[in-house]
Amino acid sequence: MATVYYEADADRSFIADRKVAVIGYGSQGHAHALNLRDSGCKNIVVALRAGSPTVKKAEGEGLKVMTVVEAAK
């Protein structure tokens, strides 16, 4: 039988103050970044290639955008 975990089982303080990089801002990256932000993570960055058309969309959501190399540092 599989173990089922619920939101109350997670300790969000582990990730709340760390830098979390979401690579890409398509349908999944967009959802992950905004869910992390709405869950209390304070330092979320979206990693996109230079010239990506979704830079403005991510910045418009109030997220910091950087290159993949910068985000991985």
MOCORWO-V982030 format. One record per residue. NEAR is the number of other ideal C-beta (glycine too) atoms within 10 Angstrom. Layout:
BEGIN
near:NEAR
near:NEAR
END
This chain:
BEGIN
near:3
near:4
near:5
near:6
near:8
near:6
near:7
near:5
near:8
near:11
near:7
near:11
near:8
near:8
near:16
near:14
near:10
near:10
near:13
near:17
near:17
near:23
near:13
near:18
near:23
near:8
near:8
near:10
near:17
near:18
near:12
near:17
near:22
near:16
near:12
near:19
near:17
near:8
near:12
near:11
near:17
near:12
near:14
near:21
near:19
near:26
near:20
near:22
near:10
near:7
near:6
near:16
near:8
near:17
near:17
near:10
near:15
near:24
near:12
near:9
near:15
near:9
near:19
near:14
near:19
near:15
near:14
near:13
near:8
near:12
near:18
near:10
near:8
END
